[in-house]
Every structure is written in C-alpha cells, then in structure tokens.
Amino acid sequence: SALHSTLMEIAKEKEITVSSVEWSVGLGIDLEGLMGVKDAVIPPQSFEVTASVAMEDQDQKALDALGKQVEDRCDFYNLWKDAGLKMNITYTLKQ
C-alpha cells in the first residue's frame, strides 16, 4: 500500500531497520448508501488504520515521529484527508 511504501522509504532514509509491519484497516461507510437509499452518502466517511511495526533499537516515541512523517508525505493519505475523509492511523510498536 501507499502507507506501507512511504513508511519503508522514510525508515530507509533515517537508517531505521523495520523488520515487519502488520496493517489492520477499517472503513466507515453509510449502509444506506450501499442499500441504494435516495440521498444517502455513498463515499466512505472514515478510515481507521492500525500499524503494528517491529523496529530494531527504537521506542514508541520514535515510531510516533515516523508515523507523523508518513502522514505528512503519503500522497494517498493526504488525498483522502483533503477530500474530507476522517482518517486515523495508530502506530504500535510490535514486541
């Protein structure tokens, strides 16, 4: 995904070793839109993501800083956020 590629690119630039990332994604949608109800909102309304990241010699603070940079630089994330989609990404350090 674009988020994963951006995370790995920034980690490489910062010489941070990321051994794995597990992504969990939830998409908030209006069920009336799916059912064809007139005037219902069809596009997704929210995007919830959890990234469980295994990194060598890093703490949660370093991961949070990396995550902020991912959100600042990821075209996918910013395209959807600018379109009004509620985006929330949680980064957790995998032990």
Steps between C-alpha positions, in 0.01 A plus 500: 500500500599864471520531879730200523725619216527847654579358845775278361645781287525738797642227725769433239584871475537515880693172510235339721466124465136395468473123501124474456175697487154352551214720380140487616249719315141594574288703263196691627218502248138609497297180463206692354729602214582136435133409506416764239301734726439828317722791615709272723873562527678248278875569541679374812484732800788371709819302471648333811843342469727327750861433410684255723866568426805294600807727510850439629634723779205744492232599750136611467603866485720431194217304339253784560743744335538263204122471475459877494746522211312224316176696534669821384654339191258228386308615193221244559446615858499869409275456196228336708546731797471806275180351353346503849543136601555464875837325524651349812819296501630343821860380509591235757843359565498124452698316761 
